[in-house]
Amino acid sequence: QEKQKIETTLENHGFPKDGTWAIHTYCGEFSAIVGKIFWGVTKDPEDQLWEGDRTVITNNREERISGLKFSHVELKALATRFGPGNPIAKEILSYAQGVNVIADEIKILRSVKGDLDDNLPIIDVKDVKCVNTVDGMFHTPDKIAGTIVDENFMSDGFILKLPSEFQVIVEKDNLEESLMGLPQEVQNSESKIAYQYDKIFIPNAFMRRCWRHPSGKWGLSTVGIYVNHIVACAHKFIETGDVNDEINLMRAISRYFLNVTKMMGSKTGDLNSFGMCVRYPHSSHATVTLSDDLPRDTIEIHRDMARDLKVKTGDIVIAERFPCLGFVSIRPQRIKVTDDVQCKYTIRASGNSLCSMGLDFDGDTLFIASFHTPQAKEALIKEMQSPNRLCKDAIEQINAKKTPQIKEMDLNDF
């Protein structure tokens, strides 16, 4: 009797008497009793957006430090979907940076072997000035002018002639094992390689230039500290001729080489940051939320973000779920621009992105990259209209595998 009363009430209000609604989900179409679910995201959003010129701000070496990082993984994914040498990858690579830095770092390490560029000027260390660091960490411009850390001094780099000759011995079977010191007879020479050098490479001005402290004075960069110390130690040895000062010079040079190696090779080193990826400036990111109102392959962003990305409703962008797991994590999406304040710090995504992009909407971040060359725009439009069949089938298979067990329940099940 109670069930009959409910069925009558539902029919009187224009609903099916079994209480079911038509449901559209990423798994397909269903019919069942449903209820509303509230989706909410709690986060401190103010510092997470790349607003305004955040993605084009540079550090002391004029390198961008914000923006979506396209690594070899993302570029391989783009090649899978859009083909080798595609215009999207070309636009990304046009923003590559840090190549000169890496080239100079390699030149620094090669100088240990005596491998030097013949076209570079050679300057004797006695003719090079250094900053007197005894006065403190920060210095006025007049104390820096004309020294080795002055960005106007030999801005393209040069070769520094040392007052002594030094030696490095490397194990043939283990190139990571090395011994640096003054020239000596090499024991067991058949298993070792010995290099002697009296010149080292000093990199370009961007790597040596000083940075400005809020006090108005200037501090030495990491590379600047090491090359300045080399010059200071060399001057001391030239003045005294003491072997202890010669050893201090050798140690200063050794620290220079070791530091450059660390700058290149760490997880956040220059090889990883500039040699294997590109910081793309036309990008943004925010916490992603689910929207059941959006068409397939559509993301909704606030007008402020659209302005920064230089896009409008209907434009096509690349959305990435980081970390990138291949082409399933990178896909074209159509833009919808909104003035809804609830979208100020979030990106709304359509339901078909739920499984295949690995989005579970518990605070995940979605990255967006916009493209502006005619060729890149055309490639995005073509992919939206005629998706890469291999990628499309693979994504549909992933969604199918993640389809949960479903039971369509009506009043008879209660």
DRENBATI-199640 format. One record per residue (C-alpha): residue number from 1; z, y, x. Coordinates in steps of 0.1 Angstrom, whole numbers. Each point is the difference from the previous one (the first is absolute). Layout:
# residues N
ZAVO seq     Z     Y     X
ZAVO NUM     Z     Y     X
...
This chain:
# residues 414
ZAVO seq     Z     Y     X
ZAVO   1     0     0     0
ZAVO   2     8    24    28
ZAVO   3   -33    -9    17
ZAVO   4   -19     7   -32
ZAVO   5    18    33    -3
ZAVO   6   -11    10    35
ZAVO   7   -36   -11    -7
ZAVO   8    -1    21   -32
ZAVO   9    14    31    18
ZAVO  10   -25    -4    28
ZAVO  11   -29    -2   -24
ZAVO  12    12    30   -20
ZAVO  13    -1    20    33
ZAVO  14   -35   -11     9
ZAVO  15     9   -26    26
ZAVO  16   -10   -37     1
ZAVO  17    26   -20   -18
ZAVO  18     6   -23    30
ZAVO  19    12    30    20
ZAVO  20   -27    -3    28
ZAVO  21   -19    27    17
ZAVO  22   -32    -1    20
ZAVO  23     9     2    36
ZAVO  24   -23    10    29
ZAVO  25    13   -12    34
ZAVO  26   -14    -5    35
ZAVO  27     1   -37    -9
ZAVO  28   -22     4   -31
ZAVO  29     4     6   -38
ZAVO  30    29   -15   -19
ZAVO  31    17     2   -34
ZAVO  32    39    -1    -2
ZAVO  33    31    19   -10
ZAVO  34     5    28    25
ZAVO  35    24    28     8
ZAVO  36    -2    31    21
ZAVO  37    11     0    36
ZAVO  38    10    32    18
ZAVO  39   -14     4    35
ZAVO  40    19    24    23
ZAVO  41     0     8    37
ZAVO  42    31    15    16
ZAVO  43    -7    15    34
ZAVO  44     4    32    21
ZAVO  45   -36    11    -1
ZAVO  46     0    34    16
ZAVO  47    -6   -12    36
ZAVO  48   -24   -29    -8
ZAVO  49   -31    20   -10
ZAVO  50   -26    13    24
ZAVO  51    -4    33   -17
ZAVO  52   -21    29    11
ZAVO  53   -10    -2    36
ZAVO  54    24   -28    10
ZAVO  55   -28   -23    10
ZAVO  56   -17    25    23
ZAVO  57    31    12    18
ZAVO  58    -1   -10    37
ZAVO  59    25    -6    27
ZAVO  60     2    16    35
ZAVO  61   -31   -20    11
ZAVO  62   -19    12   -31
ZAVO  63     1   -35   -16
ZAVO  64     5    -5   -37
ZAVO  65    31   -20    -7
ZAVO  66    -2    -3   -38
ZAVO  67   -26   -15   -23
ZAVO  68   -11   -35   -10
ZAVO  69    -4   -22    31
ZAVO  70   -32   -19     0
ZAVO  71     4   -28    25
ZAVO  72   -24   -28    10
ZAVO  73    14   -20   -29
ZAVO  74   -11    27   -26
ZAVO  75   -33     5    17
ZAVO  76    -7   -37    -1
ZAVO  77     9     0   -37
ZAVO  78   -24    29    -6
ZAVO  79   -28   -19    19
ZAVO  80     6   -31   -21
ZAVO  81    -4    20   -33
ZAVO  82   -25    27    10
ZAVO  83   -18   -17    29
ZAVO  84    -1     7    38
ZAVO  85    -5    36    11
ZAVO  86     6    13   -35
ZAVO  87     2    38    -6
ZAVO  88    37    -2   -11
ZAVO  89    10   -14    34
ZAVO  90   -22    25    17
ZAVO  91    17    29   -17
ZAVO  92    34   -15     9
ZAVO  93   -10    -4    37
ZAVO  94   -12    35     1
ZAVO  95    36    10     0
ZAVO  96    10   -22    30
ZAVO  97    23    17    24
ZAVO  98    18    -6    33
ZAVO  99   -30   -15    18
ZAVO 100     4    25    29
ZAVO 101    37    -8     2
ZAVO 102    -6   -37     3
ZAVO 103   -28     5    25
ZAVO 104    23    21    22
ZAVO 105    28   -25    -2
ZAVO 106   -23   -27    12
ZAVO 107   -11    23    29
ZAVO 108    36     5     9
ZAVO 109     6   -37     3
ZAVO 110   -33    -6    19
ZAVO 111    10    25    26
ZAVO 112    26   -26    13
ZAVO 113   -30   -20    11
ZAVO 114   -17    29    16
ZAVO 115   -25     1   -29
ZAVO 116    -6    38    -3
ZAVO 117   -27    21   -16
ZAVO 118   -21    15    27
ZAVO 119    -9    30   -22
ZAVO 120    36    12    -3
ZAVO 121    14    27    24
ZAVO 122    26   -12    25
ZAVO 123    30    24     5
ZAVO 124    27    -5    27
ZAVO 125    34    -2   -15
ZAVO 126    12    28    23
ZAVO 127   -23    23   -18
ZAVO 128    14    -9   -35
ZAVO 129    30    18   -15
ZAVO 130    27   -16   -21
ZAVO 131    26    12   -24
ZAVO 132    35     3    13
ZAVO 133    19   -23   -24
ZAVO 134    33     9    17
ZAVO 135     0    31   -22
ZAVO 136     2   -22   -32
ZAVO 137   -21   -18   -25
ZAVO 138   -18    30   -15
ZAVO 139   -19    27    18
ZAVO 140   -17    34    -6
ZAVO 141   -38     2     1
ZAVO 142     1    18    34
ZAVO 143    18   -30    16
ZAVO 144   -27   -24   -13
ZAVO 145   -31    21     9
ZAVO 146   -20   -14    28
ZAVO 147    20   -33     3
ZAVO 148   -12   -35    -6
ZAVO 149    12     1   -36
ZAVO 150   -19    32    -7
ZAVO 151   -27    -9   -26
ZAVO 152   -24    24    17
ZAVO 153     4   -17    34
ZAVO 154   -28   -25     6
ZAVO 155    -3    -7   -37
ZAVO 156   -25   -29     4
ZAVO 157    23   -19    24
ZAVO 158    -2    -4    37
ZAVO 159     9   -22    30
ZAVO 160    33     7    17
ZAVO 161     0    -7    38
ZAVO 162    34   -13    10
ZAVO 163    18     6    34
ZAVO 164     5   -38     5
ZAVO 165   -18   -32    -6
ZAVO 166    16   -25   -24
ZAVO 167    -6   -37    -8
ZAVO 168     2   -22   -30
ZAVO 169    -1   -38     3
ZAVO 170   -10   -22   -30
ZAVO 171     3   -37    -5
ZAVO 172   -35   -16    -6
ZAVO 173    14   -25   -24
ZAVO 174    22    25   -19
ZAVO 175   -14    35    -1
ZAVO 176    32    12   -17
ZAVO 177    19    -7    31
ZAVO 178    -3    30    24
ZAVO 179    18    16    29
ZAVO 180    -5    37     8
ZAVO 181    12    16    32
ZAVO 182   -10    12    34
ZAVO 183   -28   -18    19
ZAVO 184    11   -33    16
ZAVO 185   -14   -33    11
ZAVO 186    -7   -22   -30
ZAVO 187    16   -35     2
ZAVO 188   -19   -29   -15
ZAVO 189   -30    22    -3
ZAVO 190   -21   -28   -15
ZAVO 191    20     2   -32
ZAVO 192     3    38    -2
ZAVO 193   -22    31    -4
ZAVO 194    10    32    19
ZAVO 195   -12    35    -9
ZAVO 196     7    31    21
ZAVO 197    -5    35   -13
ZAVO 198     7    36    10
ZAVO 199   -15    16   -30
ZAVO 200     9    -2   -37
ZAVO 201   -18    13   -32
ZAVO 202    17    29   -19
ZAVO 203   -12     0   -37
ZAVO 204   -14    28   -22
ZAVO 205    19    30   -11
ZAVO 206     8   -14   -35
ZAVO 207    21   -27    16
ZAVO 208    18    24    24
ZAVO 209     4    30   -22
ZAVO 210    35    12   -10
ZAVO 211    15     3   -35
ZAVO 212    17    30   -15
ZAVO 213    37    -2    -8
ZAVO 214    14    20   -30
ZAVO 215    18    22    26
ZAVO 216   -34    13    10
ZAVO 217     1   -18    34
ZAVO 218   -22   -29    10
ZAVO 219     9   -36     8
ZAVO 220   -20   -25    21
ZAVO 221   -18   -29   -17
ZAVO 222     6   -36    10
ZAVO 223   -29    -1    24
ZAVO 224     7    35    11
ZAVO 225    35   -11    11
ZAVO 226   -13   -28    22
ZAVO 227   -28    19    17
ZAVO 228    22    30     6
ZAVO 229    26   -23    16
ZAVO 230   -26   -15    22
ZAVO 231   -10    34    13
ZAVO 232    36    10     5
ZAVO 233     8   -32    20
ZAVO 234   -32     5    21
ZAVO 235    10    35     9
ZAVO 236    35   -12    10
ZAVO 237   -15   -27    22
ZAVO 238   -25    24    16
ZAVO 239    29    23     8
ZAVO 240    24   -26    14
ZAVO 241   -21   -30    12
ZAVO 242    30   -21    -9
ZAVO 243    -8   -36    -9
ZAVO 244    25     1   -29
ZAVO 245   -20    29   -15
ZAVO 246   -32   -21     5
ZAVO 247    17   -28   -19
ZAVO 248     9    24   -28
ZAVO 249   -36    11    -2
ZAVO 250   -11   -37    -2
ZAVO 251    25    -6   -29
ZAVO 252   -12    31   -18
ZAVO 253   -36   -13     2
ZAVO 254    11   -34   -11
ZAVO 255    18    14   -31
ZAVO 256   -32    20    -7
ZAVO 257   -21   -32    -1
ZAVO 258    26   -20   -20
ZAVO 259     4    27   -26
ZAVO 260   -37     3    -5
ZAVO 261    -1   -38    -5
ZAVO 262    27     3   -27
ZAVO 263   -18    29   -17
ZAVO 264   -31   -22    -3
ZAVO 265    15   -34    -9
ZAVO 266    28     3   -24
ZAVO 267    -2    -6   -37
ZAVO 268    -4    37    -6
ZAVO 269   -19     5    33
ZAVO 270   -32    19     5
ZAVO 271   -22   -32     0
ZAVO 272    13   -10   -34
ZAVO 273     2    35   -14
ZAVO 274   -34    13    12
ZAVO 275   -20   -30    14
ZAVO 276     5   -23   -29
ZAVO 277     2    23   -30
ZAVO 278    -9    34   -14
ZAVO 279    23    25   -18
ZAVO 280   -22    10   -30
ZAVO 281     8    35   -12
ZAVO 282   -15    -2   -35
ZAVO 283    28   -23   -13
ZAVO 284    32     0   -20
ZAVO 285    26   -25   -11
ZAVO 286    28    -4   -26
ZAVO 287    20   -26   -18
ZAVO 288   -23   -19   -24
ZAVO 289     9    -6   -37
ZAVO 290   -17   -22   -26
ZAVO 291   -20    16   -28
ZAVO 292   -13   -21   -29
ZAVO 293   -20    29   -13
ZAVO 294   -24     2    29
ZAVO 295   -34   -17     1
ZAVO 296    -5   -27    27
ZAVO 297    -3    11    36
ZAVO 298    14    35    -8
ZAVO 299    28    20    16
ZAVO 300    16    31   -15
ZAVO 301    12    27    23
ZAVO 302    16    35    -4
ZAVO 303   -23    30     3
ZAVO 304    18    12    31
ZAVO 305    -8   -33    18
ZAVO 306   -36     2   -13
ZAVO 307    -3    35    15
ZAVO 308    12   -12    34
ZAVO 309   -24   -29    -1
ZAVO 310   -28    22   -13
ZAVO 311    -8   -23   -29
ZAVO 312    -4     3   -38
ZAVO 313     1   -23   -30
ZAVO 314   -28   -26     4
ZAVO 315    -2     1    38
ZAVO 316     4   -33    18
ZAVO 317    25    -5    29
ZAVO 318    13   -28    21
ZAVO 319    35   -13    -9
ZAVO 320    20   -21    24
ZAVO 321    31   -20    -5
ZAVO 322    17     1    34
ZAVO 323     3   -22    21
ZAVO 324   -37    -9    -3
ZAVO 325    -7   -37    -5
ZAVO 326   -37     4    -1
ZAVO 327   -25    10   -26
ZAVO 328    24    -8   -28
ZAVO 329    22    28    12
ZAVO 330   -27    25     2
ZAVO 331   -22     8   -30
ZAVO 332   -19    28   -17
ZAVO 333    18    16   -29
ZAVO 334   -11    27   -25
ZAVO 335    22    32    -2
ZAVO 336    16    14   -30
ZAVO 337    17    34     5
ZAVO 338    30    10   -21
ZAVO 339    24    29    -3
ZAVO 340    28   -23   -12
ZAVO 341    31     9    20
ZAVO 342    11   -37    -1
ZAVO 343   -30    -7    23
ZAVO 344    10    27    26
ZAVO 345    16   -25    24
ZAVO 346   -17   -32   -11
ZAVO 347   -35   -16    -3
ZAVO 348    -7   -19   -32
ZAVO 349   -21   -31     4
ZAVO 350   -18   -21   -26
ZAVO 351    13   -35    -8
ZAVO 352   -28   -20    17
ZAVO 353    14    12    34
ZAVO 354    33   -18    -6
ZAVO 355    -5   -34    17
ZAVO 356   -30     2    23
ZAVO 357    13    31    18
ZAVO 358    35   -14     2
ZAVO 359    15    29   -20
ZAVO 360    32    -9   -18
ZAVO 361    10    36    -9
ZAVO 362    35    -1    15
ZAVO 363    -6    30    22
ZAVO 364   -32   -11    18
ZAVO 365   -21    27    15
ZAVO 366   -38     5    -7
ZAVO 367   -22    19    25
ZAVO 368   -31    19   -10
ZAVO 369   -29    11    21
ZAVO 370   -28    23   -12
ZAVO 371   -34     3    15
ZAVO 372   -24    29     1
ZAVO 373   -32    -9    17
ZAVO 374   -29    -6   -24
ZAVO 375    -6   -35    15
ZAVO 376    37   -10    -4
ZAVO 377     0    12   -36
ZAVO 378   -31   -19    -8
ZAVO 379    14   -32    15
ZAVO 380    32     3   -21
ZAVO 381   -20     6   -32
ZAVO 382   -23   -30     7
ZAVO 383    31   -23     6
ZAVO 384    16    11   -33
ZAVO 385   -32    -6   -19
ZAVO 386   -10   -33    18
ZAVO 387    31   -14    17
ZAVO 388    -4   -22    31
ZAVO 389    -2   -35   -17
ZAVO 390    19   -18    27
ZAVO 391    29    25    -1
ZAVO 392     0     2   -38
ZAVO 393     2   -38    -4
ZAVO 394    27    -3    25
ZAVO 395    21    26   -17
ZAVO 396    -4   -17   -34
ZAVO 397    10   -33    16
ZAVO 398    32    16    13
ZAVO 399     8    15   -34
ZAVO 400    -6   -34   -16
ZAVO 401    23   -18    24
ZAVO 402    28    24    -7
ZAVO 403    -4    -2   -38
ZAVO 404    34   -11   -13
ZAVO 405     7   -27   -26
ZAVO 406    -3    17   -33
ZAVO 407    12    -9   -35
ZAVO 408   -13    21   -29
ZAVO 409    31     2   -23
ZAVO 410     1    10   -37
ZAVO 411    27     0   -26
ZAVO 412    -1   -38    -3
ZAVO 413    14    -2    36
ZAVO 414    31    19    -8
